[in-house]
Amino acid sequence: MSEWKQGRSGGVQARLFTEFEEVEPLQDRIWLALELELEPGWYSYWKNPGDVGLPPRIDWRLPTGWKADPIQYWIPQRHPAPGELELTSFGYRDRVIYLILLSGPEVEEEVFRISAALDFLVCEELCVPERMAFELNIPVGTEIRDDSLALEIEEAFLQLPKETEDFAVRWRGSTEFELSLFGVTAEDLFFYSPGLRANFWKAEEIGAEADREVWRVRLDEPVQSLEFVSSYGLGLATTGVTGKIQSRGLSFLEASFWLAILFAFLGGVILNLMPCVLPVVVLKTNSVLRLRAENRDISPSLILTIAGVLFSFLVLALFTGLLKSLGQQVGWGFQFQSPGFVSFMILVIFLFALNLWGLFDVQLSSKLGSRLSSKTGPFFEGVFATILATPCSAPFLGAALTFALSQSFPVLVLFFLVMGLGLALPYVLLLVAPDLLGFLPKPGPWMLRLKRILAYSLLLAVLWLAYVLNQQTASIVLFALGLGFLLIVVCLKEFRSGWRWALVVLICLGGVFASERFSLDQLQQRAAIEQRIQTFDEREFRNLLEEGELVFLNITADWCLTCKYNEATVLKTGWFLELLEENGVIFMEADWTRRDATIGRFLEAYGRVGIPFSGFFAQDETELLPELVTRGIADRGLQEILQRLAQEPESED
């Protein structure tokens, strides 16, 4: 058993132990207990900390071949934020034991050595990141247990939630359901989506029937899966149950399902008429006409193009599902929310238009060109058509996707594939009924004229995307993009070596970088920092004090609940920023979300080990604010240091 280690916060002590004083060589499973004892008012965090906070993290050094399973957590307690701030955290007060199972092969050494570095957060009004290192060296020989420690581990197991299947779920929609718990009296019942931070929902009890309680849950968004935790009992005897709920299954007999499927298909079909996609459809049709005129089989080319479309929609579905599972807001064409991607698409479509005008033609060796044209060429035509379709939104598409995004992942994939089938419909029709080509004119000079006309339709798409980009970025980006267009034309017209394509790629990458760099969001964030809040730099901070400036310093972190409360109610409000500006105070802020030794040393110099930390600083005066800040406290702190600074010349006389 390791010795108790005191945290630098003064609010916690911890130890690592196991029930074994000595283990036998054949031992392949060992339970470890990481115990925290917390002072009154202090708390640590659960695996889902909620809106703010950090779960514990352990870095292990174990004998060769051994591994540590994830932490087994007790039922957590709810920690609401102070005041009117609508934030909630989950964790533990007083005492908690985190249980970890180690497993591995036979131990060959004479001593079983375990090293663990624990990073965790404890909070009162002050939040302190703690880091403790533990070592256990257990002799290998015969099995010897410590009965008192074994009893503690057994008691710790009693605090773990018991997984249950004694419940029933009745869905009222994709975001609302009723849960019936059988034989359990729950004092607190809440739901969370595994892997999604701060996605949790409290249940509302709506009644009891015989031996069951009935709860209603309203989610703010559809999720792929849910787990629930309920507690009962009081104090250290608190325990409870946990269970897993699958997302709402969809019946294929429901009319809404088939209507949404129809909308998805029709939306995909209409995408073929959009300015970006129509040229691809026409050019593909022309290539099929040429194959037919040469008495060649058109089926392989059409099948590959259809495969390219469906493959691309499958990739979109997988990517959309992944982002949705991570809690991101997604929908059709969501990638166009990125200015960099919009710029990339503008440049790609512009190059496509130049190709249709005959400004350049990609020359390949006859052998390679034949291989690409017969195999990968048609496949990438389908991929390209899908990429060009994403900026457009067709009728029916929005309703279909809204429905699909509220369903399970397999249903989401199905809807994307149906949309892809709609986009591929022209190629499917030609594959099934090749005689339809007979209604089209024979290949001839008209095809060249049509290519030039289609290039103008692509310019309409370029103008539309340029308008979208103008809403996302500074005006200088459009100027840079126009300059990029000119340089691309010059490169393609004046140069004939392979270097021209290297220059074109560099121009495109420069346009993408400039769009992201000068997006409105980025500009607004930087403007706020530059104009009102300076990033903390200790040397600059000291220089300002020596120059006689008055500085307000706020040290914060994303995991600090009290910091967020202070900022939301006082420090990041217009009232406080105007108060500082009226009195000539410079606002500096240090972010301690990630470990930073410089900030840690700065805190220690002022007798603090954690945050929130804020105060007013002058060369010879300091007025630190308490952990919990109100408007009155902030105003009084400023007035007090101003009064002391005003009195300094008089004391010198």
N, C-alpha and C positions, 0 to 999 in steps of 0.2 A: 504494500500500500504506500502511495506517495504521501508526503506530508501535506498538510493544509497550506495553501498558498494564498496570501492576501492580495487582493486587487488594489491597484493604485487609486481607485475611486474611493476606497474606504467603505464601499457599500456591498462588497461580496468577498467571499473566500471560497476556494474550490480545491477538490482533491480527486485523484484517479485511483480506483482500487478494483480488485477482483477478489473472488472468494478463495483463490488458491494461494497458499504459502509456498507450495512446491507442486510441480506438475510432473506427470509421467511422460516418457518420450512419445507414447502413442496418442497423446491428447491432441485432438484435431479441432476442438471448438472451445473457446473461452469467452465468457461474458465479462465485459468491462462496464464499470459504472463511473460516470463522471458527475460528481455531486457538487451542486452550488448551494451555498447558504447565503441568503440575501438579508441585509439589514432592513428594518422597517422602512417602507416607502420606496424601496428599490425593486426593480423587476428586470428579468431577462426575457428572451424572445423564443417563440415557437418556430416551427419550420416554415410557416407562412406568417410573417410578422405583421401583415396587414398593410395599412397605408404607409406607415413609416417603420423604421427599425431594421435590424439585420438578424438573420438566423445564425446560430453558432456554426463555425466551420473548424474542422480538425484536419491537420496534416499529420499523417502517420509515418513512422519508420518501424517496420515490422521484420521479423525473420523472413528469409527467402521463401517465396511461395505463399506467404500468408496475406490475407486481405481483410479489410474492415467493411462490414455491411453499413448501410445508412443508419443514422441515429434513430432509435425508437423513442418517441416522444410521449410524455404524459398529456392528458387532457389539458388544454390551455385555459387561461382566464382572459377575459376581455378587459382591455384598458382603453376606455374612451378618452379622447383629447380633452384638455381643459377648455372651459368657456364654450363659445359657439362654433368652434372649429369642428367641422364634421369629419373627423378622422378617428380611426379605431385601430388599435394594435392588439396582438395576441401574445401572451407569454405567461410568466410565472412570477409569483411573489413568495417570500419566505424561504422556500426550499424546493429544489427540483433535482432529479437524477436523470441524466441522459444515459440510456443503455445502448451499448454497441456490441455486436457479435463479431468476434474474430474467428477465422477458420483457415485451415491450411494443412500441409503435410506433416509427417512425423518430424519432431524437433531433434536435430542432430547435435546441437551445441549443448554445453553444460549449463548454460543460463539462457532462459527465454527473455530476450530484451525487447521492451516496448518503449517507444518514444512518441510523444504526442505534443503538438503545438496547437493550442486552442485559441481561436480568435472569436470573441463574442462581445456583445454590447450590453451594458447595463445602464438603466436610466432611473432617475428620480425626476427632479426638475432639470438636473444636469445629466447629460448623456456622455458616457465615457467608454471608448473602445478599449477593451481589455485584451491582453495577450499573455498567456501563461504556458510554460513548458513543463511537461511531466515526464518522468521516467519510472518504469517498473522493471526490475530485474528479478525474475522468478527462477529459482534453482530447478533443474530438471533431475528427477530421481523417482521418488514414489509420490503418489498423490496425497497431499496434505491440505486440508481445508481449514479456513478460519470460520468457525461457526457463526460468530457475530456478524462478519461481513457477508457471509452467505445468506443470513437472515435478512440483512438490509437489501440485498439484491432481490430476494424473493418478495419482499414487501414492495420494492420498486416496480416489480412486474404487475402487482395488483393495481397500480396507478395507471397502467397502460389501458387505452380504450379497447374494449372487446369488439372484434369484428362480428357483425350480426347480419343475418339475412331475414330476420323477423320483422320485415316491413313491407309495405305495399305502396306503389307509386301510381298516381292517376294524373295523367297529363291533361291540362286544360288548353294547351297551346304550346308553342315552341319555347315560351319563356315563363310559363306558369304551370305549377303542378301542386297536388296535395300528397302529403306523405303520412301514412298511418304506421305508427310504431306499436308493436304488440308487446305487452308485458313490461314496458319500460316507462318510467316517469321521468321525463326530461325537464331539467331546470333551465337549461340554455341549449339551444339547438341552432347551429349555423352550418352553412354550406360553402364550399370553396371548390375551385376548379384546379386540379393539380397542374403545377407548372406555371400558373398565372398568379403573379404577385398582386396582392390587394384585391383580388376578385373573390369576394365573399358576400354572402347574403344571409340575413337573419330570418328565421322562420316565425310565422305568426300562428299562434295556437288558436284554432277555431272550434275546438270542442273535443269531447271524449265519448266514445261509444264502447260499452262493455269493457273489455280488457285492452283497449287501444286508445292512443291519443292521436288526434288528427291535426296536422299542421299545414298551413298554406305558404308557398314560397313563390315570390315573384322575382325573376331574374331581370337585370337591366339589359341583357343581351343573350342570345343563344350561345351555348357552349357545347363542346364535344363530349365532356364527361364531368361528373360531379362526385364529390365525396361529402359526407356529412359527419359531424361530430356532435354528440350530445353529452352533457354532464349531468350528474345527479349526486346528491350528498353534499357535505359541507367540509370546508377546511382541508386538512391533509387526507381526509377520507374521500375526497372528491374523485370520482372515476366516471366512466361512461361508456358509450358504444360508438363505433364508427361503422360506416357502410359506404358502398359504392353504388352509384346510380348511373345507368347508361342514358345517353341523350335520347330524346323522344324518338321512338321509332315511327316510321312513316308507312302507312298502309297504302299499298299500290291500288287499292280499290277506291281511294278517296278521289273525288272529282277534282279537288284543288290540285292534286298532284298531276293529273293528266293535263289540266289546263295550263299549269306552269311549264310542263314539258313541251306542250304545243307552242307556248310563247317563246321558250328557249330556241326551238327549231326555227320558228318564223323570224326571230331576231337574227339568227345566224344567216338565214337566206337573204334578208334585206341588207345585211352588211356588204353583200356582193355589189350593191348599187352605189356604195359610198365612193367619193372621189379617189380615195387612196387605194381601194381594192379593185375597182372596176378595170383599171389598166392591166392588172395582173390576170384577171379573168379573160379579157380580150386577147392578151398576148398568148395566154395558154391555149385558147381556142385556135389562134392562128398557127401555133406550133403543131397542134393536132391536125389542122388542115393540111399542113405541109407533109406530115407523116402519111396522111391518107392519100395525098397526091402521089407520093413515092411508093404507094402500095405496101406500106409497112404497118405492122400491128400497132394500134394506138393503145391497147389495153395496159401494157406495162407502164407507160408514161402516166396514164390517168390514175392507175392504182398507187403509184409512188407519190403523186401529188396529193391524193386523198389521204394517204398515210402520213405525209408531212403535215397536213392540216390537223388531223386527229392527234398526232404526237404532240404538236405545239399546244393544242388545247389541254392535253393531259398534263403537260409541264405547267401550264398556267394554273390548272386546278390544284396540283400538288403544292405549288408555291403559294397560292391563295390560302389553301388549307393550313399550311405551315404558319403563315403570318397570322391567320385567324386564331390558331391555337396559342400563339404568343401574345394575344390580346390586342393585335393591331387592327385598325379600321381598314377594311379592304372592300373592294367592289370591282366592277368592270373598268379597266383602264386606270386602276389606282396608281400604276407606275408613272403615269403622266402627271402626278403630283410632284414629281422630282424634276426641277428645271434642267438638270443635267440630261435626263432621259429625253425630255422634250427636244432639247438642242440636238441630241444624237439622232432622233427621228427626223428632224428638219433636214439635217445634213444628208442622211441616207436617202430620203425622198428626193432631195435636190439632185443627188448623184444619179438616181434612177431616171429623173427627168432628162438630165444631160445625156444619159445613155440612149433614151428614146429619140433624142434629137440627133443622135449619131456623132456626138462630140468625141466619144471614145468607145472603144470596143476591147474587151479583155481577150487577148490572144493567148491561147494555150497550144501546146504541142498537139498534133493531130490525134495521137494515141490517147493522151490524157483527156483532150477535149471530147473525143468520142465516148470515153468511159464516163466522164461527168455528165454529158448530155443524155446518155442512155440510162444512167442509174441515179447518182446523187442529184443531178440537175433538177429533174422533176420533183424530187422529194423536197428540195430547198425552195422550189417555187411555192409549195404548200406552206412551208414555214414562213416564207416572206409574206404571203398573203395574210397569214394570221397576225404577224407583227404589224402590218399596215392597217389591219382592221381594228386594232386596240384603241386608236384615238377616237373612233366613231361609236356613237350610241344609237342603235336602231330602235324603232318602236317595238314594244313587247319585251325588249331585252332587260330593262330596269325591273319590271315586275317579276320576270323569271328569276333574275339573280337575287332579288330581295327574298324570294321564297327559298331559293337554294342555300343562301348563306345562313338561313335559320335552321337548316337541317343538319343531319350527321354528315361526316366526311364522305362516306360512299355515295350518298345522294348528291353532294356537291360535285364530285367527280363525274357522276352520271350526267348532270346538267351541262357541265362544260363539254362533254363529249357530244351531247345532242346539239349544242350550239355549233360545235365543229362540224357535225354532219350537215347542219343547215348551210354553213359557209361552203362546204364541199359539194353542195347539191348540183351545181352546173357540171362538175366533173363526174359525179355519180350518174347523172342523166346521160352524158355522152358515153359512159362505160356500159350502161344498160341498154341504151338505144343509140348506137353509133350512126344510124341512118339519119338522125337529126342534123348531122353535118351537111346533108344534102340540101337543106334549106338555106345554107350560107353560101355566099359567092366563092368562086374558086380563087386560090392564091394568085396575087398579082401586085401591080404597083399601088393599088389602093391600100395595101397593108402598111406600106411605108408612110403614106399620108395619114393613116389612122394613128400610127405610132406618134407622129408629131402632134396630132390633136390631143391624144391622151396625155402627152407631156404637159400640156397646158392645164389639164385637170389636176395633175399632180402639183402644179404651182399653186392652185387654189388651196390644196391641202397644206402646202408650205405656208401660205399666208395665214390660214386658220391657226396653225400651230405657232406661228410667230406672234399672233394676237394672244394666244394662251401664255406664251413665254413672257410677253410684255406685262402680263398681270402678275407674274411671279418674280420678275427680276428688275434690276435697274435698267434704264434706257440705254446705257452704254453697252449692254450685252447685245442688243439688237444691232447696234452700230458695228460691234466686233464681229457679229455673225454675218452681216452684209459684207464686211471686208473679207471674211473667210470665204464667202461665195465667190468673190472676185478672184481671190488667190487660187481657189480650186479650178476655176475656168482657165486661168493663166497656166497653171501647172499642167492641166490636161491638154491644152491646145499647143503650148510651146515646147513641152518636154516629151521625149519619146522613150527615154530609158526607164528602168524599173524604179529609179529614185523618185519619179513623180508620184508614185503611189505612197511612198514613204512620207513625202511632204503632205499629201492629202490626209493620210492617217494622223499626222501630227496636228494639222489644222483642225480636224474633227475632235481630237482629244483636247486641244486648247479650248474649243468652243464648249465642250462638256464641262471642263474645269471652271471656265469663266462663269457659266450659268449657275453652277452650284455655289461658287464663291460669292457671287453678287445676287443671290436670291433675296427676295424681300425679307424673308424671315431672318436670314443671316444678317442682313443690313440693319434690321430693326434691333436685333439682339446686340450687335456690336455698338450701335448708336447709343443704346441705353447704358451700356457699360462705359463707353467713352465720355458721355455727357454727364452722367450722374453718379456712377459707381465705378471706382477704380479697382482693378485686381490687386490684391495684396502682394507687395514685394518688400521684404524687410529693409533692404537698403534704402529704397525710395521712401518708405515709411519713416525711417530715422532722419533722412535728409529733410523731409517736410517739417518734422518737429524742430530740427535745428534752424530752419528758416522762419520759425515762429508761427507756423500754421497750426490750426486746430483740426484734428483728425478724429472721425468716428470710425472705429474698426468693429466689424462683425465677422466672427468666425462661425461658419455653419457647415452642415453636411446633409445629404439627402436622407440619411437614416435617423436624423435627430428630430423627434416629434416636437419638443419644446422650441427648437429653432424655427420650425415651420410655423408654429403658432405665433411666435414673436414676429416673424416676417409678415405673416398674413394680417395680423391685427395692428402692427405698429411699424416695424422697420422697413417694409417694402410698400408702404402706403404713400399716396401723394402728400398727405399731411406732414409726415416725417421728413420726406425729401425736401419739401418746401421750407420746413423749419431749419434744416441744415443749411440750405442755400441762403436763406435770409440772414443767417448768422455767420456766413463765410466758413462753414465747416466742410471739410473734404470727407466724402464717404468712401471707405475702402472695405473690401470684403475678401476673406480667405475661405476657400472651399477645402474642407477636410474629409470629404467623402472617401477619398483614397488616402492611405497612410502617407503622411508627409512629416519627415523628421524635423524640418525647419519650423513648421507650425507647432509640433509637439514641444520643442524646446522653448518657443515663444510663450506658450501657455505655462510651462513650468516656471519660467522667469517671473510670472505674475501670480504664482502660487496656485495655479489651476491645473487639473489633469484631464478635464473634459469640457464639453461644450453643452449649452450655449455659452459663448463668451463675447461680450460686447462692452464698449465703453468709449469715453472721450479721452483723447490723449493730446497733451501739449508737451513742450520741452521739459518743464519742471512740475507739471501737474497731471494727475490721472484721476478719472472718475469712472470706475467700473460699475456697470449696471448689474442687478441681480439676474439669476437664471431666467426668471419669468418677468417679462417686461410689459408694462402698460404705458399708455400715453402719458399719464401723470408722472410715472417714474422716469421716462425718457426726457420729458420736459424739465423736471426738477434736476436731473443729472446735468443737463446742458446749462441750466441757469447757475447751478452751483460752481461748475468749473469756470464759467464766464465771470462770476463774481470774484473768484479767487485770482483769476488772471488780471482782473481790473484793479485788485488791491496790491499787486506785487510792486509797482513803482512806488506807492506810498510807503511800504515797509522798508524799501531801500533807502528812502530819504531819512 
